[in-house]
């Protein structure tokens, strides 16, 4: 959320916004100690009433609680202001109450005479009723709502955080949006927690108001009779009337502030203020208004009932219902249909040509007819925007531009099914339900939720399709809740990352070179294709993408290939040389800024066996004995799973000749295990072997 703009000017180089808070607190504390003249007391009571009205209006026009995040502090400050005014007015009442009217200022006198007609018995009753309403009803209810909201908000935080991480990883949002959404979640939890505590101040204020009134009445009687020689009746009338006026002046703003607190914590964020919500949800159903008018009309004609109020209100409700009904009819009236256009003339038959040969889509997304709204531009299809975000994220992370995704509907698919194709071949399929949400179980949910059981199509995690009404409940239980477009987008993003090397064709490589040529024209002109064939460059880049590495540093890649291509044309060897040159970037991609690298190593005996196998095949990486291969896969998978459960990356360190062989061998069965060679690790990093993979020799 954006910070509000400054509303107070600068004075002598000092921002008055920064001084407003400290000055107000110091004035409140001063009122507890220093005596105040009655005129200043009138101004402060008026300011207190105005401040309470401002707080109420702001709470009515907010569309979500976080727009008034300062409310808990405002609640505390206004409570302190009321209590300090009570202390100041008590001092004035006890000191000057014997003089009669206007002893404590005109505001207290007006509330004591005008609002309760000078009858302190009525005043006591009204004061007690207002206090009960404030203490028992409004404040208690608002405090309970804040308490429950704080608990559910804290319980839902892990699920919301995982949803943000999922959107970030899928490229649907950027780092700035992710930080803003995480900040909003934290602020929401802090807000409801603060409101839970701040409501205790209001309840304490109500109790203090009753005690202050009692003390003022008793103290006034003692002061009037003992110090000013007033009769009991005269002292009771003067001091009690002033005390009741003082109590009402304080309790009415307290009631307004408590109402504002209830409005803020009970709001459900819909993007509308309170007026829009009430009108839009109470007075938009014609049937409800007609039934209400009928019931009121029947009550109005019963003998003994007040006919005019009931019949008048029944007529008003019926009239409002009739107006709404006519407006709906006008909205539904369709314009007259235009005459159908003349049928076009039948085109002449043409010979078959190359235009009749449909090219194969490099990346395709086919959807059933119920998923068409997700990809329809006319219906503001959310999935289109998310796919653009995925392509942008892959371009930023991998270093090349992914071809566009060709989207079309397929009536042969089930209504809620989608299919992802690569070069015309199905590589992924799943089901999605527009308007519903997928609650994914990350493995630590606190309970079950009703819905349609399924599996997350991207990662295979257990999940449940739910409707919007149970979304917040699922988040509170720890589920990661995403909508249908996010499900499809995440699945597509996962597949594009897995098949990144297949998406990098010669056209994409040439486009990449053209882009690099704008910044380094001499480098590209000298090396490609004069020294390095375009096909060889493509294979090296594909090999790096196969290993899960990015190709953003094209300058280093081209320079390394240019320096070594005259010595060897073997793609594996060229790729190894490029990886050594990019060693720092590779290690940083895997470990970040960690100074100590936790690596997995091979048993020396197994390492010698594998080196002998590679050398026997002339560096071609020959096949492994079946028993040895099976044992290697089992141990590698076991170690990688253990590391994954600990939340650590799995990286196997091997001699340079073994890296291409083991990378291809382990990729299919243990994709989470990355393979690096000794020569790729920078000298500035420390190495710690955390596991050893051994094998049986033959």
C-alpha positions in Angstrom: 0.0 0.0 0.0 1.2 3.5 -0.8 2.0 5.8 2.0 -0.4 8.8 2.3 0.9 12.1 1.1 1.9 14.8 3.5 -0.9 17.1 4.4 0.9 19.5 6.8 3.4 22.1 5.5 7.0 22.5 6.3 7.7 25.3 8.8 11.3 26.5 9.1 12.6 23.3 7.5 10.6 21.1 10.0 7.9 18.7 8.7 4.9 19.3 10.9 3.6 15.8 10.2 6.4 14.5 12.3 5.6 16.8 15.2 1.8 16.3 15.3 2.0 13.0 17.1 4.5 14.0 19.8 2.8 17.3 20.4 -0.6 15.7 20.8 0.7 13.1 23.3 2.5 15.8 25.3 -0.7 17.9 25.5 -2.7 14.9 26.7 -0.2 14.2 29.4 -0.1 17.9 30.4 -3.9 17.9 30.8 -3.5 15.2 33.5 -1.3 17.5 35.5 -2.0 21.2 34.7 -5.4 22.9 35.4 -7.2 24.1 32.4 -9.5 27.2 32.0 -13.1 26.5 31.1 -12.8 28.1 27.6 -9.9 25.8 26.7 -11.8 22.8 28.2 -14.7 23.6 25.9 -12.4 23.7 22.8 -10.9 20.4 23.8 -14.3 18.7 24.3 -15.4 20.0 20.9 -12.1 18.7 19.3 -12.7 15.3 20.9 -16.2 15.1 19.4 -14.9 16.3 16.0 -12.1 13.7 16.1 -14.5 10.9 16.9 -16.7 11.9 13.9 -13.6 12.0 11.6 -12.6 8.5 12.7 -16.1 7.1 12.1 -16.3 8.7 8.6 -12.9 7.3 7.7 -13.9 3.8 8.8 -17.1 4.0 6.8 -15.3 4.9 3.6 -12.4 2.4 3.8 -12.7 -0.6 1.5 -10.5 -2.9 3.5 -9.1 -2.8 7.1 -5.5 -2.1 6.1 -6.5 1.2 4.6 -6.9 2.4 8.2 -3.9 0.6 9.6 -3.3 3.4 12.1 -6.6 2.7 13.8 -5.3 0.8 16.9 -3.0 3.7 17.7 -5.9 6.2 17.0 -8.0 4.1 19.4 -5.3 4.4 22.1 -4.8 8.2 21.6 -8.5 9.0 21.7 -8.9 6.9 24.8 -6.1 8.8 26.5 -7.6 12.1 25.3 -11.0 11.3 26.9 -9.5 10.2 30.2 -7.3 13.3 30.4 -10.3 15.5 29.7 -12.2 13.6 32.4 -9.4 14.4 34.9 -9.3 18.0 33.8 -13.1 18.4 34.0 -13.1 16.6 37.4 -10.6 19.1 38.7 -12.8 22.0 37.5 -16.1 20.5 38.7 -14.8 19.9 42.2 -13.1 23.3 42.4 -16.0 25.5 40.9 -19.1 23.3 41.1 -20.5 25.2 44.0 -21.0 28.3 41.7 -23.6 26.5 39.7 -24.1 26.7 35.9 -21.1 27.2 33.6 -18.8 26.2 36.4 -17.1 23.6 34.1 -17.6 25.3 30.8 -20.5 25.7 28.4 -20.1 22.3 26.7 -20.6 20.3 29.9 -23.4 22.7 30.9 -25.2 22.2 27.5 -25.0 18.4 27.8 -26.2 18.5 31.3 -29.2 20.8 30.6 -30.2 20.5 26.9 -29.7 16.7 26.3 -31.2 15.5 29.6 -33.4 18.6 30.3 -31.6 19.4 33.6 -32.8 16.2 35.3 -29.8 14.3 36.8 -31.9 11.2 37.3 -32.6 10.9 33.6 -28.9 11.8 33.0 -27.7 8.9 35.2 -30.0 6.5 33.4 -28.9 7.7 29.9 -25.2 7.6 31.0 -25.5 4.0 32.3 -27.3 2.9 29.2 -24.7 4.4 26.9 -22.0 2.8 28.9 -23.6 -0.6 28.8 -24.1 -0.3 25.0 -20.5 0.7 24.5 -19.0 -1.8 27.0 -21.2 -4.9 26.6 -22.3 -4.8 23.0 -20.1 -2.8 20.7 -16.7 -3.0 22.3 -17.0 -6.7 23.3 -18.2 -7.7 19.8 -15.5 -5.7 18.1 -12.8 -7.2 20.4 -14.1 -10.7 19.7 -14.0 -10.2 15.9 -10.5 -8.8 16.1 -9.4 -11.7 18.3 -10.8 -14.3 15.9 -9.5 -12.5 12.8 -6.0 -12.3 14.3 -6.0 -16.0 15.0 -7.2 -17.0 11.5 -4.9 -14.5 9.8 -1.9 -15.9 11.6 -3.0 -19.5 10.8 -3.4 -18.6 7.1 -0.1 -16.8 6.8 2.0 -19.9 5.7 -0.6 -20.8 3.0 -0.7 -17.2 1.7 3.1 -17.0 1.7 3.3 -20.2 -0.3 0.8 -18.9 -2.8 2.9 -15.8 -3.3 6.0 -17.9 -3.8 4.1 -20.1 -6.3 3.0 -17.0 -8.3 6.6 -15.6 -8.2 8.1 -18.9 -9.4 5.5 -19.1 -12.2 6.4 -15.6 -13.4 2.9 -14.3 -12.6 4.3 -11.5 -10.4 7.6 -9.7 -10.0 9.8 -9.4 -7.0 8.3 -6.0 -6.2 4.8 -7.3 -6.2 5.8 -10.3 -4.1 7.4 -8.0 -1.5 4.3 -5.8 -1.4 2.0 -8.8 -1.0 4.2 -10.3 1.8 4.2 -6.9 3.5 0.4 -6.7 3.3 0.0 -10.2 4.9 2.3 -9.2 7.7 0.5 -5.9 8.2 -2.9 -7.6 8.2 -1.8 -10.0 11.0 -0.3 -7.1 13.0 -3.4 -5.0 12.5 -5.9 -7.5 13.9 -3.5 -8.4 16.7 -3.2 -4.7 17.6 -7.0 -4.3 17.4 -7.4 -7.2 19.8 -5.3 -5.4 22.3 -6.6 -1.9 21.6 -10.1 -3.0 22.3 -9.1 -3.6 25.9 -8.4 0.1 26.2 -12.0 1.0 25.2 -13.4 -1.5 27.7 -11.2 -0.1 30.4 -12.3 3.4 29.4 -16.0 2.5 29.9 -15.2 1.1 33.4 -13.2 4.2 34.2 -16.1 6.4 33.1 -18.4 4.8 35.6 -15.8 5.0 38.4 -15.1 8.7 37.5 -18.8 9.5 37.6 -19.2 7.9 41.0 -16.1 9.6 42.4 -17.3 13.0 41.1 -20.7 12.6 42.6 -19.5 11.5 46.0 -16.5 13.9 46.0 -18.8 16.8 44.9 -21.2 16.1 47.8 -18.3 16.1 50.3 -16.8 19.3 48.8 -20.1 21.1 48.6 -21.3 20.3 52.0 -18.1 20.4 54.0 -16.2 23.1 52.3 -18.9 25.4 50.8 -21.6 24.8 53.4 -24.2 23.7 50.8 -27.3 21.8 51.7 -27.4 18.1 50.6 -30.1 18.7 47.9 -28.3 21.8 46.5 -24.9 20.0 46.4 -26.5 16.9 44.8 -28.2 18.9 42.2 -25.2 21.0 41.2 -22.4 18.5 41.3 -24.4 15.6 40.0 -25.7 17.6 37.0 -22.2 18.7 36.1 -20.9 15.2 36.5 -23.6 13.7 34.3 -22.9 16.4 31.6 -19.2 15.6 31.8 -19.9 11.9 31.5 -22.1 12.3 28.5 -19.5 14.6 26.8 -17.0 11.8 27.1 -19.2 8.7 26.5 -20.8 9.9 23.2 -17.4 10.2 21.5 -16.4 6.9 23.1 -19.5 5.3 21.6 -18.7 6.8 18.2 -15.1 5.5 18.3 -16.3 2.0 19.4 -18.7 2.0 16.5 -15.9 2.9 14.1 -13.8 0.0 15.6 -16.7 -2.4 15.0 -17.1 -1.2 11.4 -13.4 -1.6 10.6 -12.8 -5.1 12.0 -16.2 -6.5 10.7 -15.5 -5.4 7.1 -15.1 -8.0 4.4 -12.8 -6.6 1.7 -14.8 -6.4 -1.6 -13.3 -3.2 -3.0 -16.5 -1.2 -2.0 -17.1 1.1 1.0 -19.9 0.5 3.5 -22.5 2.5 1.6 -22.0 0.6 -1.6 -22.0 -2.8 0.2 -25.3 -2.0 2.1 -27.2 -0.6 -0.9 -25.8 -3.3 -3.3 -26.6 -6.2 -1.0 -29.8 -5.1 0.9 -31.9 -3.3 -1.7 -31.1 -5.1 -5.0 -33.5 -8.1 -4.7 -37.0 -7.2 -5.9 -38.6 -10.3 -4.4 -37.3 -9.4 -0.9 -38.7 -5.9 -1.1 -42.1 -7.1 -2.3 -42.4 -9.7 0.5 -41.3 -7.0 3.1 -43.9 -4.6 1.7 -46.6 -7.3 1.9 -45.8 -8.2 5.5 -45.8 -4.5 6.5 -49.1 -4.0 4.7 -50.7 -6.9 6.5 -49.6 -5.5 9.9 -50.9 -2.1 8.9 -54.5 -3.3 8.4 -54.7 -5.3 11.6 -57.1 -3.6 14.1 -55.3 -1.8 16.9 -52.0 -1.4 15.0 -50.8 2.1 14.0 -52.0 2.1 10.4 -50.3 5.1 8.9 -46.6 4.2 9.7 -47.0 0.6 8.5 -48.9 1.4 5.3 -46.6 4.3 4.5 -43.5 2.1 4.9 -45.2 -0.7 2.9 -45.9 1.7 0.0 -42.3 2.9 0.0 -40.9 -0.6 -0.1 -43.3 -1.6 -2.9 -42.5 1.6 -4.9 -38.7 0.9 -4.5 -39.2 -2.7 -5.7 -41.2 -1.5 -8.7 -38.5 0.9 -9.7 -35.8 -1.8 -9.5 -38.0 -4.2 -11.5 -38.5 -1.6 -14.3 -34.8 -0.9 -14.4 -34.0 -4.6 -14.7 -36.5 -4.9 -17.6 -35.0 -2.0 -19.4 -31.5 -3.5 -19.0 -32.6 -6.8 -20.4 -34.4 -5.4 -23.4 -32.3 -6.2 -26.4 -32.0 -3.9 -29.4 -34.0 -4.9 -32.5 -32.3 -7.4 -34.6 -30.9 -6.1 -37.8 -31.7 -7.9 -41.0 -29.3 -10.8 -41.7 -26.6 -9.9 -44.2 -26.9 -11.5 -47.6 -25.2 -14.9 -47.9 -21.8 -14.5 -49.5 -21.3 -15.9 -52.9 -19.7 -19.4 -53.0 -16.0 -19.0 -53.7 -14.5 -20.8 -56.6 -12.7 -24.0 -55.9 -8.9 -23.5 -55.8 -6.0 -25.8 -56.2 -4.3 -27.3 -53.2 -1.3 -25.3 -52.2 1.2 -24.9 -49.4 -1.4 -22.7 -47.5 -3.3 -26.0 -46.9 -0.4 -27.5 -45.0 -0.8 -26.6 -41.3 2.5 -26.1 -39.6 3.1 -27.8 -36.3 3.0 -25.5 -33.2 6.2 -25.4 -31.3 4.2 -24.8 -28.0 0.5 -25.3 -27.9 -2.2 -25.1 -25.3 -5.6 -26.7 -26.0 -8.6 -26.1 -23.7 -12.1 -27.6 -23.3 -15.0 -25.3 -23.9 -15.6 -24.5 -20.2 -12.1 -23.1 -20.0 -12.5 -20.8 -22.9 -13.2 -17.7 -20.6 -9.7 -18.1 -19.2 -8.1 -17.5 -22.6 -10.7 -15.2 -24.3 -9.5 -11.7 -24.8 -13.1 -10.4 -24.9 -13.7 -11.8 -21.5 -10.5 -10.4 -20.0 -8.9 -13.9 -19.9 -6.6 -14.0 -16.9 -4.5 -16.9 -18.3 -3.3 -14.8 -21.3 -1.7 -12.3 -18.9 -0.1 -15.1 -16.9 1.3 -16.8 -20.0 3.0 -13.5 -20.9 4.4 -13.3 -17.4 5.8 -16.9 -17.7 7.5 -16.1 -21.0 9.0 -12.9 -19.5 10.3 -14.8 -16.4 11.9 -17.6 -18.5 13.5 -15.0 -20.7 14.9 -13.2 -17.7 16.1 -16.4 -16.0 17.2 -18.6 -18.9 18.5 -15.9 -21.2 16.5 -16.5 -24.4 13.1 -15.6 -25.7 10.6 -18.5 -25.6 8.4 -18.8 -28.7 4.8 -17.7 -28.4 2.2 -20.2 -27.0 -0.5 -21.0 -29.6 -3.8 -21.3 -27.7 -7.0 -22.8 -29.2 -10.1 -24.6 -28.0 -10.5 -28.3 -28.7 -14.1 -29.7 -28.6 -12.6 -33.2 -28.5 -11.3 -32.6 -25.0 -13.5 -32.9 -21.9 -15.1 -29.5 -20.9 -12.7 -28.9 -18.0 -9.6 -30.5 -19.5 -6.6 -28.7 -21.0 -3.6 -30.1 -22.9 -0.1 -28.8 -23.4 1.7 -29.8 -26.6 5.3 -29.5 -27.7 5.9 -29.8 -31.5 2.5 -31.3 -31.8 3.0 -34.0 -29.2 1.1 -34.1 -25.9 3.6 -33.4 -23.0 1.1 -32.5 -20.2 -2.6 -32.6 -19.4 -4.8 -31.7 -16.5 -8.2 -30.5 -15.4 -9.2 -27.0 -14.2 -12.5 -25.5 -13.2 -13.1 -21.9 -14.0 -14.4 -19.9 -11.0 -13.1 -22.5 -8.5 -9.9 -22.8 -6.5 -7.4 -25.6 -6.1 -6.4 -26.1 -2.5 -3.0 -27.8 -2.5 -1.7 -29.8 0.5 1.9 -28.8 0.9 2.3 -31.6 3.5 1.5 -29.9 6.8 -2.2 -28.9 6.8 -4.1 -28.8 10.0 -7.3 -30.5 8.8 -9.3 -31.8 5.9 -11.6 -29.6 3.7 -14.6 -30.6 1.7 -14.3 -30.6 -2.1 -13.3 -32.7 -5.1 -10.1 -34.6 -4.4 -7.4 -34.5 -7.2 -3.7 -33.9 -7.7 -1.8 -30.8 -8.5 -1.0 -31.3 -12.3 2.3 -29.5 -12.1 4.0 -31.3 -9.1 1.6 -34.2 -8.3 0.8 -33.0 -4.8 -2.6 -34.0 -3.2 -5.2 -31.3 -3.7 -8.9 -30.4 -3.5 -11.0 -28.3 -5.8 -13.1 -26.0 -3.7 -15.5 -23.0 -4.3 -14.8 -19.4 -3.3 -16.8 -19.6 -0.1 -14.3 -22.0 1.5 -11.2 -20.3 0.2 -10.3 -18.5 3.4 -11.0 -21.6 5.5 -8.6 -23.6 3.3 -5.9 -21.0 3.7 -6.4 -20.9 7.5 -5.9 -24.7 7.5 -2.6 -24.3 5.8 -3.5 -25.2 2.2 -2.0 -23.3 -0.7 -5.0 -21.9 -2.6 -4.7 -20.9 -6.3 -7.3 -20.2 -8.9 -7.8 -22.1 -12.2 -5.7 -19.9 -14.4 -2.8 -20.1 -11.9 -3.1 -24.0 -12.0 -2.8 -24.0 -15.8 -0.1 -21.3 -15.9 2.1 -23.1 -13.2 1.8 -26.4 -15.1 2.8 -24.7 -18.4 5.7 -22.9 -16.7 7.0 -26.2 -15.2 6.8 -27.9 -18.6 8.6 -25.1 -20.4 11.4 -25.1 -17.9 11.8 -28.9 -18.3 11.9 -28.7 -22.1 13.8 -25.5 -22.4 16.5 -27.0 -24.6 13.9 -28.2 -27.1 12.6 -24.7 -27.4 16.0 -23.3 -28.4 16.1 -23.9 -32.2 18.3 -22.3 -34.8 15.8 -19.4 -35.2 16.0 -18.6 -31.5 19.8 -18.8 -31.5 20.0 -16.5 -34.4 17.6 -14.1 -32.7 19.8 -14.3 -29.6 22.9 -13.5 -31.7 21.2 -10.6 -33.3 20.4 -9.2 -29.9 24.0 -9.7 -28.6 25.3 -8.2 -31.8 23.7 -4.9 -30.9 26.0 -4.6 -27.9 29.0 -6.6 -29.1 28.9 -6.4 -32.9 32.6 -7.3 -33.4 32.4 -10.4 -31.2 29.5 -11.9 -33.1 30.8 -10.9 -36.5 34.2 -12.5 -35.8 33.0 -15.8 -34.3 29.6 -16.8 -35.8 29.6 -18.3 -38.3 33.2 -17.7 -39.4 34.7 -19.8 -36.6 31.8 -21.4 -34.8 29.0 -23.0 -36.9 25.5 -22.0 -35.8 24.6 -25.6 -35.3 27.5 -26.3 -32.9 26.6 -23.2 -30.8 23.0 -24.3 -30.6 24.0 -27.8 -29.4 26.3 -26.3 -26.7 23.5 -24.0 -25.5 21.0 -26.8 -25.5 23.4 -29.0 -23.5 23.6 -26.2 -20.8 19.9 -25.8 -20.7 19.5 -29.6 -20.3 21.7 -29.3 -17.2 19.4 -26.6 -15.8 21.9 -23.8 -16.3 21.1 -20.4 -17.9 22.7 -18.9 -21.0 22.5 -15.2 -20.0 26.3 -14.7 -20.2 26.6 -15.1 -24.0 29.8 -13.0 -24.2 31.7 -15.5 -22.0 30.1 -18.5 -23.9 31.1 -17.1 -27.3 34.6 -16.1 -26.3 35.3 -19.5 -24.7 34.1 -21.4 -27.8 36.1 -19.1 -30.1 39.3 -19.8 -28.1 38.8 -23.6 -28.1 36.9 -24.5 -31.3 40.1 -24.9 -33.3 41.4 -27.5 -30.8 38.2 -29.6 -30.5 34.8 -29.8 -32.1 33.3 -32.3 -29.6 30.1 -30.8 -28.2 30.6 -32.4 -24.7 34.1 -31.2 -24.4 33.2 -27.7 -25.6 30.3 -27.6 -23.1 32.7 -28.6 -20.3 35.1 -25.8 -21.3 32.2 -23.3 -21.3 31.0 -24.6 -17.9 34.5 -24.1 -16.4 34.5 -20.5 -17.7 31.0 -20.0 -16.2 32.0 -21.8 -12.9 31.2 -18.8 -10.6 27.8 -18.3 -12.2 26.9 -22.0 -12.0 27.9 -22.3 -8.4 26.0 -19.0 -7.6 22.9 -20.4 -9.3 23.0 -23.5 -7.2 24.3 -22.2 -3.8 23.7 -18.4 -3.9 26.3 -16.4 -1.9 27.2 -19.3 0.4 30.9 -19.4 1.2 30.9 -23.1 2.2 29.5 -25.6 -0.4 27.8 -28.7 0.8 28.6 -31.3 -1.9 28.0 -35.0 -2.5 31.0 -37.0 -3.7 31.6 -40.4 -5.2 33.3 -43.3 -3.5 36.9 -43.4 -4.8 36.5 -47.0 -5.9 33.3 -46.2 -7.8 35.0 -43.1 -9.3 37.9 -45.2 -10.7 35.5 -47.8 -12.2 33.5 -45.0 -14.0 36.7 -43.3 -15.2 37.9 -46.6 -16.6 34.6 -47.1 -18.4 34.8 -43.6 -20.0 38.5 -44.1 -21.1 37.7 -47.5 -22.5 35.1 -45.9 -24.9 37.5 -43.2 -25.9 35.7 -40.5 -23.8 32.4 -41.3 -25.4 30.9 -42.3 -22.1 30.1 -46.0 -22.6 27.4 -47.9 -20.9 27.5 -49.1 -17.2 27.2 -52.6 -16.0 23.5 -53.1 -15.1 24.0 -54.0 -11.4 26.4 -51.1 -10.9 24.0 -48.7 -12.6 21.1 -49.8 -10.5 23.0 -49.5 -7.2 24.2 -46.0 -8.3 20.7 -44.8 -9.1 19.3 -46.2 -5.8 22.0 -44.5 -3.6 21.8 -41.2 -5.6 18.1 -41.1 -5.2 18.3 -41.9 -1.5 20.9 -39.2 -0.8 19.0 -36.6 -2.9 15.7 -37.4 -1.1 17.4 -36.9 2.3 18.8 -33.6 1.2 15.4 -32.5 -0.2 13.7 -33.3 3.1 16.2 -31.1 4.9 15.5 -28.3 2.4 19.0 -28.4 1.0 20.2 -28.5 -2.6 21.7 -31.7 -3.9 24.9 -31.3 -5.9 27.2 -34.1 -6.9 30.9 -33.3 -7.4 32.8 -35.5 -9.9 36.0 -35.4 -12.0 35.6 -33.5 -15.3 35.5 -36.5 -17.6 32.6 -38.0 -15.7 30.3 -35.0 -15.6 28.6 -35.4 -19.0 28.1 -39.1 -18.5 26.6 -38.9 -15.0 24.6 -35.8 -15.8 22.7 -37.6 -18.6 22.5 -40.8 -16.6 21.0 -39.3 -13.5 18.8 -36.6 -15.1 15.8 -38.8 -15.8 15.7 -40.8 -12.5 17.1 -38.2 -10.1 16.3 -34.8 -11.7 16.9 -32.9 -8.4 20.5 -34.0 -8.3 22.8 -31.6 -10.1 26.3 -32.7 -11.3 29.3 -30.4 -11.3 33.0 -31.1 -12.0 35.9 -30.2 -9.8 37.2 -27.6 -12.2 33.9 -25.6 -12.1 34.2 -24.8 -8.4 35.9 -21.4 -7.8 39.0 -21.4 -5.6 37.5 -18.9 -3.3 34.8 -21.4 -2.1 35.2 -23.9 0.7 34.0 -27.5 0.2 32.4 -29.8 2.7 31.4 -33.3 1.6 28.1 -34.2 3.3 27.4 -37.6 1.7 29.3 -40.2 -0.3 27.7 -42.4 -3.1 29.4 -45.8 -3.3 29.0 -48.7 -5.6 30.0 -52.4 -5.8 32.9 -53.2 -8.1 32.8 -56.2 -10.4 
